Structure formats: C-alpha cells, structure tokens
Amino acid sequence: MRFLADENCDMAMVRALRAAGHDVALVRESLPGAPDETVVALARQDRRILITEDKDFAQLAQALSVALVGVVLVRFPANARSKAGPMVVNALQTLGDPLEGAFMVIEPGRFRIMRLEP
C-alpha cells in the first residue's frame, strides 16, 4: 500500500511499514510544518493513505470526508511505542483490504475500521 506519514509518525513505525513492502512518503521531508488540510490534499493528489498519530485527523477525516484518501490513526501510549510498528504491519496484513475511503484506528492489541461516506 501507499502511505503518507504525517510529521508526528514514529520513524520506527515508518521503517516497519517499509520493511513490510509498503511505499511510505514522509510529510517531514516534502512539506514540513504544513497544515493538516495541505497534508490531506497531498495524500489525495498522490493517492496515498494518510497515517498519523494526531487525533485531530479523526475530526478532519469526518469534516472533509476524506473518502478518496483513507486515514490510519495510530494510538499507542509512550510505554508501548516499541510495539506500534509491528502492530500496524500486522493490522494491515490482517485486514487485507484496501484502506481507501476508510478510517482505521490501531491501538495496543486491537484495531477497528469504518468506511467514510463521500
């Protein structure tokens, strides 16, 4: 899958996704400091799933109905961050379904997904 990692994404998670064969572009390399709306526009333009640890993107996803993008929100407390990369990779493998038009939340030990309405 093709992802756009928000600036706040842990690099260990990005490395785990890349090691699993995913194409991951980084906001911190292409648009550092960009507002959320610009990040969503870039994800749409490049047809990438947005992966973030920023809870604000949950509200933005609903407000903008980013159905053409898809959002993965990763929520791991500081004491479980080392498990985030493997858990994200495992959730994506388990899902086995494209994430376009979906909002997925991944937390320690579980994940959930909902389809966004355009």
Sequence and secondary structure as in RCSB ss.txt:
>XXXX:A:sequence
MRFLADENCDMAMVRALRAAGHDVALVRESLPGAPDETVVALARQDRRILITEDKDFAQLAQALSVALVGVVLVR
FPANARSKAGPMVVNALQTLGDPLEGAFMVIEPGRFRIMRLEP
>XXXX:A:secstr
 EEEE TTS HHHHHHHHHTT EEEEHHHHSTT  HHHHHHHHHHHT EEEES THHHHHHHHHT TTT EEEE 
  GGGGGGHHHHHHHHHHHH S  TTEEEEEETTEEEEEE   
